[in-house]
Amino acid sequence: METLSALVLRRKGLVALLALLAFFVGMGATPIAIQRLSEEYAHPGMPAFDANQEIVKIYGNGGYQRPFVPVVVLPEGLRADASKEAIGRAYAAVAAKLPQARTVSYADTGDPRLVGADGRTTFGLVFPGTYSDGSPPGGGLGETPDESPIIVGAMTPHLPPGTQVHVTGLDTLAPSVDAGGVDVPAKIGLGVLAAVAVLFLVFRSMLALVPILISVMSIFVSFLVILLLTLVMTVHDVALTTMPLLGLGIAVDYSLLLVARWREEQANGFRGDEAVHRAMAGAGRAVLFSGVAVAVGLVTMVVLPVPFLRSLGIAGMIIAAVSVAATLTVLPVLLALTGQRLDRRAETGRRFAREADAGRAWSAWARGVVRLRRPGALVSGGLLLALALTGLGVNLGLPESRNLLTTGPGHAGLTALASAGVPAGSITPIDALVTGDPAAAVEHIKQVEGVATVLAPQTSAWRRDGTAVISVLPVAENGSPAGEATIERVRAAVPDNVRVGGNAAQSLDFQSHTYGAFPWMLALIALVTFVLLARAFRSLLLPIKAIVLNLLSLGAVIGAMVLLWQFGLGTREILDIQPTGSIGEFVPLTVFAFLYGLSMDYEVFILARMREEYDKTGDTRQAVVEGVGRTGRLVTSAALILFISFAALAMTPELDVKVFASGLALGILLDATLIRGVLVPAFVAMMGRWNWWLPGWAARLLRVSPSPLADEAPERVPESVG
């Protein structure tokens, strides 16, 4: 690190010129890169996704799309079998109102399973080709236009007087998304304002603007790299929102650590290039190892066969790499050239002198944790373990109707179906594409356990180009365990000319592809992280502790999300939205990938300083108090900036993004408080001299100097630190 520091400081002018050039080129490249980002959530290679794509290509609707389910309740004395013609005219009117819509009803099929036990309640399916606002079929739950008024208005005139028409289905039951959510520039702006406010509280001088400058430059340069990538691969537009917010947090984290160490060296009497050299020697390695830790966590998504997740991981790795590069090259030059002038207010009073000492409040906190290390570890660890065990019950499937709206027209239709004895799974059909005559396949599928009936009308809307699309109505809803089991049985039973698609089948494929190899991937990531941290800390046990606490933190985050989004504890009060009883299948994986690296950032910052202090004093308890006293304010400030940024992202209208962003915000909060504030110092204090043990054979393998066991000072809690 000293070599890099000397190199950039010898060429200050060249580094500054290249930084300005990269900044302006990146600024110009950003709008072009944004225009080249893809909006398609493709999952190529997954059987259900490919089947759904083919269905939409041939028929213009269906596949992943969830249908609207009109429920017709005829007046007393009338029966569905005597009103077939009226029912047929009503559904034909819907098809006329919604161009390219594919409909099916009792009038088309004569299937008695489309009529309730009372004989006067009947239902059908409506798959719009395009929605009334012109949007294509599909979309996230609750994000598609509600076509219920159009359907009711089209059907009512053609039905006998006194007939009740309700429209149900998962989309009508899901809480509608507020289109007035915060847009991307506003989210980024809120994050920048939060960062500026926090940094001014930390530095109390214009030096607070330096980390913001490094962050903005890193974001623009990252978009330049993204633009170059779009020339050779598809990059999804998830990078548009995630990369700036993540970049704001990461680049500020790294800059904050280096600038704070530079101020400390200034307070110790070093000036000019020497202060920068010493800051780089002390904090530069921590920044480098933190950047690598972020990249290791994001590898989880890069290797997955899901393009939009791969784009998310690549974007995160790019912003992390660029942030590290900017912090270790451009920031030293800025500090050497303008640091003292920007920090003049701090130099004029006692505040600057106090930079030479650890923070009083954080040192006092660390002394308390060291003194109460066992009960502190037991209470905080027990709470996190309880949350992690709760997370084992996470539901990644589709929501069930019982967890959605319990009032309104959609629920009225569901109630009418239930009262007539119609199976709940009828509102979640499974689309399948059949090559050739579907008759044999239909009869075969009807025999599968859990299937109520199969709909295969002989009309042009359902049969084209030598294929037929059929809708399998299960007894249980697709989002339930019984419904998922039915899908698997159908897939196992269908002949070779049938391709099973549908919303739930695609979700199951996604889970299988992304989580099937996850334990092995997690083991590989843990191994790589262990080697990196063993080199960084010259210890065998500290890396193990860091990885275990990191995984405990991530498990606790999933548990907190289960409580918030699956069980709905506080969801209405905090985010003003109704929970759906499940968590998006991509959310735990992406939360893990981001939080693994981000939380390891804080771990490296704290433990690196503890290692440094231990090498000076040979006293673990002294190292804990000094390490937390030196880094506590920085870690808290960095976590606060990230928390506000992700909380802003949680204000987005998309439900899946709300869940994802709230998970990141919760993770940052738990990690910066219970993990780094209590468990890390408590465990280090309890492990004593074993923290720093690195035998000769391991040191030779890692190519670092050994750290043999040394006698600890008599147990005491330092009282004079800070």
N, C-alpha and C positions, 0 to 999 in steps of 0.2 A: 504493500500500500504506500510505503514511503517512496518507492520508485515512481509510482503513478503520480503522486503528489508533486514530486520534484519535476517530473516531465511537464505537467500542465502549467506549473508556476513559472517554469523557464520560458514557456511560450504563451504567456497570457494574451498577447495581442492576437495570435493565430487562433487560440481557443475561443476568444470572444467573437472574432470575425466569423468563424465557422458556426458558432451558436446562433448568431444573428441570421446568418444565411439559412440555417436549418429551420429557425423559427418562421421566417417569412415564406420560405418554400412550403413548409408544413401548413401555414395559414392558407396559402393559395390552393394547396392540394386537398384540404379538408372538404370543401363543398363538392369537389369532383368525386372524392372517395364516397361521400354520403350518397350521391346519385347512383353509384355503381353497386351499392349494397343490395343483396337479394331479400325479398320479403317472403319467400316460399319456405314453409316449414316441411321440408321433404324428409322422408325416412326410407330411402331406396334400399332394396334388399330385404325389407320386412314383408312377409307374404300378404298380410292384411292391407298394408299401405299400398302395395302394388295393385292388389285387387280393387281397392277403393279408387285409385287413380284411373284404372281401366273403366270402372263403372261410370265415373264422372265424364270421362272422355267420350264414351259411347252414348250415354243417356242424358248428360248435362246436369245430373243431380244425384242424390243418394250417396252411397259409400260412407265416408266419415260423417256425413250430415245426419243430424238428428231430425226426425220427422215431426210435424205437427199432427196431433191426434184429435180430430173432431169427434165429439161425443153427442149423438142425437138421442134425445129422450122424447119419444112420441107421447101424445096425450093418452090418458086412461081410455081403454077400449080399442086402441089401435095397436097393431102388431107390425113388427118389421117386415115379416114375410108378405104382408098385404100391402106394404108401402114401398116395395122395391123400386118402382118407377120414379116415385118422388125422390127417394134417396139418390138414385142414379142421376137425376136432373140436378140435384143440389151439388153433388161432387163435380159434375160437368161444369157447373157455374164457377166453382172454385178454380178449375183448370183454365177457364177462360179469363178469369181475373188475374191469375198468376201465370204468366207465360212460361212455357216449357215445364210446367209442374207435372209431376207424376203422382197420380192418386190411385187409391184402391179402396173399395167399400164392399159392403154386403151385396149391393146391387151387381157388382162386377163378378163376384165369385160364388155367391150363394153359400159361402162357408158359414155353418152355424156357430163356429167359435167367434164370429164377429158380432154375435147377438148375445145379450145378457140373459140370465135365467128368467127375468121378468118378461121376456119376449118383446119388449118395446124399447129397450136401450141397445143401441148399436153404435159401432165406431168404425173408423177407417184411418188411413194414413195419407198425409200430404207432404210430398218432397218438393219444395219450390225449386225451379231451375235458377232463378235469380230472385233476390228479395226485392221488396217494393222500393228500397232505396238504391237499387242497382247493384248491390254487393253480390258476389258469387256465393254458391252454396257452401256450407260449412261455417267454421269460426268457433271461437271459444264459447264455453257455456255462459249464457247470459249476455253474450256480446252480439248476437244476431238480432235483426229487427223482429219485433213481435207482429206476426201476420194474423193474429187471432181476430182483430176487428174486421179485416178484409174477408177472412174465411166465414165468420158468422154472418156478415152482411151479404155475402154471395149465396149462402145456403138457405137462409131463413125464408126468403120469398117462395121457394120451391117446395117447402115442407108444409104439412097440414097445420092449420091454425092451432096455437097452443103448444106447439113443439118447442122444447128447450134445446138450444145448441150451445155446447161448451167446447172450448178447445184446450186440450191439455198437452203434455209432453214435457221433457226435461227443460227445454228452453223457456216454456211459459211458466214453469215452476221455479226456475232459477232467479235469484235476485238480479234485477237489471243493472247493467253497468252504467254509471254516471258519465256521460260523454263530456262533462265539464271538468274532468280531472286536470291536474297540472301537466303542462306540456314539457317537452325535453329541455328547451332553453331555461324555463322557469326552475326546473329541478336542479340543473347545473348552477344557475344563478344563486339559488338558495344554498347550495353546498359551498359556493365560493364565499358568500356572505358569512356563513358559519365559520369557515376557515379563517377569514380575515379577523372576525371578532375574537375567536379563540387565540389566534397568534398574537394579536395585540395585547391580550391579557397576559400572555406568557412573556413577551419580550418588552412591552411598554415602550416601543420605539419603532421607527420606520423599518427596522430590520425584519419586522413581521411580514413585509411585502416580498421578501426574497424567496421564501418557500412557495408563495403563490406564483411568483414569476417562473420558478423551476417547474411547478406543476403545469402551468399553462403551456410552457414550451414543450414539455413532455407529451402533453395531449396532442398538440398540433403535429409534432414529429411522428407520433404513433399513427395518426391518420395518414401521414405520408407513406409510412410502411404498409398500412392497410391498402392504400391505393395501389401500390406496387403488387401486393398480393392478389388484388382483384384481377390483375392481368393474367394470372396463371391458375386461379382457383375461384370458387364461389365463396363469398363472405357474406354472412347473414347480417341483417340490420339490427340484431341484438347488440352489436358492437356500438351502435350509435348512442344508446343510453348508458350502457354499462361501462364502457371504456372511459368516458370523461369522469364519471363519478368515482370509479375505482382509481383512475389516475390522480384525481384530486386527493384522495386519501393516501395512496401509496407514496406519491412524490412528496407530499407534505410530511408524511411520516419520516421519510429518509432525510429530507432537508432539515426538519426539526431536530433530529438527533445530531446531525453534523453541526448545525448552527449553535445549538446549545453547548456542544463540546468545545466549539471555537470560543464562545463567550467564557467558558470555564478557564480555558488556557489564557485568554486575555486577562482574566481576573487574577491568574497566578503570575502575571508579570510578563508574559510573552506577547510580542507584537509582530505585525507584518507577516511575512511568509512563514516564520517559525511557528506562530500560533496556528496557522493553517496546517502545516506539516504535522504538528502534534495532534491536532483535532482529527486529521485523516488517519493517523496511526492508531488513535484510540477508538474512533467511531466508524472509520471507513470499512474495516473488516465486518463489523456488525451489519452495515448497510448491504455489503456484498452478499453475505450469507443469508440475510433476510430476503433479498431479491431472488436468490436461488431457491429458497424455501417456498416462496410464492409460486415460482415456476413449477416446482415439483408437484405442488398441490393441483395446479391447473392441468398438468399432464393427464390427469384422470379424464378430463373432457376431450382433450385433443385426440386421444387414441380411440374414442368411441365412434361407432359407425353411424353417427347422427350428425348431419351437416350443421344444423344451427347450434348444437352444443359444441361441436368442434370449433365453430367460429367464435363462440363465447370464450372458450379456452385459449384460442390463439390470440384473440384481442387482449385478454388478461395478461398473457405472457409477454406480449409486445409492450404494453404499457409498463409492466414491471421492469423489463429490461431497459427500456428507454429512461425510466425514472432513475434506475441505478446509475446508468451511464451519465445522465445529466447531473446527478448529485455528486458523483465522484470526479467530474471533469469541469463542468461549468460553474458549479457552486463554489469550489475552492478559489477560482479566479474572481468571482464576484466578491467573496469575503476579503480576498487580498487587496482588491482595488477599491472597494467602496464600503467594506464592512464597518470600519471605525466611524466613518462619517454618518452612516445610517444609524449607528448605535450610540450617537452622542448623548441622547437623553439618559441612557442607562449609565453612561460613564460619569455623569455629574453628581450622582448621589450614592447613598449607602447601598442602593439596590444592586449596583454593579459589583460592589465589593462582596456582596453576599453570594455572587456566582461561584466564588472559590469554595464555598461550603455546600454540603448537601442540604436539601430542603428540610426545614425544621418540622413542618407538619408531617411530611412523608417519613422522615426519620423516626418521629414519635410513633407513627402508625406501625412502622416496621418493628420497632422495639416491642410494641404491644403484641404483634403477631408472633415474634420470637418467644416472648414470655408465655403466651397462651397457644403455642404452636399445636399441641396435641388436640385440645378441644376445638380450636379453630379449624384444623384440618378435618376433624370428625364431623362438625356441623356443616361446613361448606361442602365437603366431599359427599356427605350423606344426602344433602339437597340435590346436588348435581347427579348423583347416582340414581336417586328417585326419579328425576326428570328423564334420565337416559333409559331407565327401565320402562317408563311411560312411552318413550319413543319406539320401543319394540312393537307397539300396537299400531303403528302408523298404517293408514289405509291409502294406498296409491291408486286405487281403482276409480271408476266413475262414481259420481254422487248418486245416492238413492233418493227417490222421491220423498221418502219419509223425513229426510234431512233438509228439504227445501221449503219453499213457501207453504204456509198452512192457511193462507187466506187468498182471496182473489179468484178470477175466472178459471185459471189453470187448476187450482186445487178443487174447485167445484166440479170440474170435469173428472178429475181423478176420483173424487168421492162418488160421483154417479157410477163410474165403472166398478168401483169396489162394492157398492150397494147392489149392483146387478150380478155380482159374482164373477166378473171378468178378471183374469189373472193380472197381477201388477206388471209382469214382464211384457204385456202387450204394448206398453208405451215405449219400449226399448227394443225394436226389431233388429235383426241381424241381416244385413244385405249380403247376398251371395251372387256371383256371376257364373252362369252355366253356359257352356259351349254346346250347341245343339239343342235337341228337344229336352226340356226340363222335366217331363212327366215322371220318368223313372227316379230322378234325383229327388223330386218333391215327395214321392211316396216313401222313399228310403229315409229321408230326413224326418218325416212325420213320426217314424217309429222310434226316434232317438229319445231317450229319457230326458224329461225336462222341456220338451218342445210341445207347445200348445197347438200350433198349426203352422202351415206354410202357405203363403200367398203368392200366386203366380198367374196373374190375369193374362189372357190371350189378346192383348191390345198392343198397338205400336209403341205405346209409352213404356212397355215392359219387355218387348221383344224386338231386337234390331240386329242387323248384320250377322245373322247366324248365332246370336246369343240371346239369353234371357236373363233378366235380373229377378231374383225372388227375395221375398222378405220372410225370414223365419221369426215367428213370434214365440219367445220363450215363456215359460210359466213364471219364473223368477226374474226380477230386473237384472240387467247386465252388470250393474255395479255391486251386486251382492255376491257373496261367495258361491251360492247356489247357481246364480246366473253365469258366473265365470266358468263354473264346472260344466254347465250346459254348452257354452261356447266350445270348450275343449272337446266335449263328446261329439259335437256336430263336426268339428274339424277332423276328428279321427274317423268319422263314419262316412263322410262324403266321398263319392267316386272321384277319379282323376279329372273329370271334366268340370268340376265345381271348385271355384275359388272363393273362400269365405272372407268377407270384409266386414265393414261396420265399424262404428266408433269404438266399441269395447274390445273387439279383436285387435284393432290397431294399438290400443293402449296396452293390452297384454303382450303383444309383440315387442313394444317399446321397453316394457319392464324386463322382459326376458333378455333382450339384446344389451341393455345398459347395466343391469344389475347382476346378470348371470356370472360374469367374471369379476365382479367388483371385489370380492374377498381376496382374490389373487392379486389384483391391482393394488389394493390397499396394503397388502403385505410387501409388495415391491416398493411402494412409495415410502413405507415405514423404514425399509432397509436403507434406501438411498438417503432419507432424512437422517437416519442414525449415523451413517458414515460422515455426512456433512457436519452434523453437530458435534460428533466425537472429535473431529479435526478442529472445529471452532472453539470448543470448550476444553479440549485435552482431557476428556473424561469419558468413561464407559457408562456410568450410571446417570449422569445428567441428561444425555440424549434419550435414554429409556424413559426417565421421568417426564421429559418434555413431550414425548410422543404419547404416553399414556394419558397425561393431563389434557393434551390436545384432543384426543379421541373422546375422552370423557366430556369435554366441553362441547364437542360436536354432537354427541349423543344427547346431551342436555338440551341443545338447541332444537333438535328434532322433537324431543319430548315437549318442549314449550310450544312448538308449532302444533303438535297434536292437541294440546290443551286449548290453544287459541283457535285453530281453524277446524279441527276435527270434532272436538267436544264443544266448541263455541264459548269457552269461558272468557268473557270480556270482549269478544269480537265486535259486537254491536257498539259497546261503550267506547272502545278505543278507535276503531276504524269505520264505524257507522256502516257496517255491512253484515249480512247474515252469513254465517258459516255454511259450508256445503257438506260437512261430514267426511270429507276426504281431502287429501293434499295432492296436488298435481304430481304426476309420476316423475317429472324431471326435477322437481324442487329439491328433494334431499341430496341428490347427486351434485347439483350446482351449488347448493349451500355448502356442502362438504368441500368442493373444489376451491371455492373462494375463501372460506373461513379457515381451512387448513393452513393456507399460506399466510393469510392476514394475522391469525392468532399466533403463528410461529414467529412472525415479525416481532411481536411484543416479547415473546419468550426469549428471542435472541438478544433484543435490546437489554433486557433485565439481567439475564444470566451472563452475558458477555461482560457487563460491568461488575457483577459479583465476582467473576473469575479474575478480573483485573485487580479488584480490591483484595481478594484472597492471596494473589501472588505477592502483594505488597506486605500484608500483615500476617498471613498464615492463620487467620482466625475466621472461621466460617460465620459465626454470629456477627462479627464486625463487618464482614463482607456482605451479609444480607442487609443489614441496616444501611450501610453506605450505598449499596447497589440500588435498593428501593428508594432511598433518599435522593439519589442522583437521577433516577429514571422515572419515578412515580408520576411526577408532573407531566413529563413528556408523553408517557404512555397514555395517561388519562386524557391529555389534550388531543393527541392523535386519534384516540378512540372516540372522543366526543365529535370530532369533525366527521369521521366515517359514519357514526351513528346518525347524525343529522342528515348526511347525504343519502343514506339508505332509507331513512324515514321519509325523506322527500320523494324518493323513488316509489315508496309504498303508497303514495298519494295518486299514482297513475290509475287510469280507469280500468285497465285490464286486470281481471281477477287473479290470473296466474302470476302476474308480475307483483301484485300486492302481496301474495303469499310468499314469493321468493324474496322480495325486498324486506318484508317484515322479519323473515327468518334471518337475513343478514344483520339487520339492526339488532335483533335479540341476541344473536351470536356475539356481536361486538360488545354489547352491554354485559352479558354474562362473563365473557372472557376478560374484560378489563377490570371487573369487580371481583367476583369470586375466585377466578383462576389466578390472575396476575396479582391481585391485591391480597389474597389470603393463602391459597393453596401453594403457589410457587414458593414464597418465602417460608411458609410453614414447613414444607417438605425439605427444602434445602437446609433449614435449621435442624430438622430432625436427623437428616442423613449425615451431618457433621463432616468429618474428614473423608468419608467415602464418596462425597460429591466429586472430589478432585482426583480420584484414583485413575491413573492410566499406566498400566504396567509396561515394561520395556517391549515385550513382544507385540503388544497392540500399537505402541507408538511407532515401532518400525514398520508395521503394516500401513499405518496412516501417514507415515513420513512426517511426524512431528516429534518434539521432544517429550520424553516420558514425564509422568507426574506420579512418583511413588507416594504411598501413604505416609503422612506426617502426623506427629503428635499434635493434638489440638490444645489450645490454651484452656485453662480451667473454665468450666461453664459459667458464663456470666452474661448479662445483657448490657451492652454498651450504653452508658448514660450520657456520654459527652458528645456523641456524634451529632452534627447538625447544629 
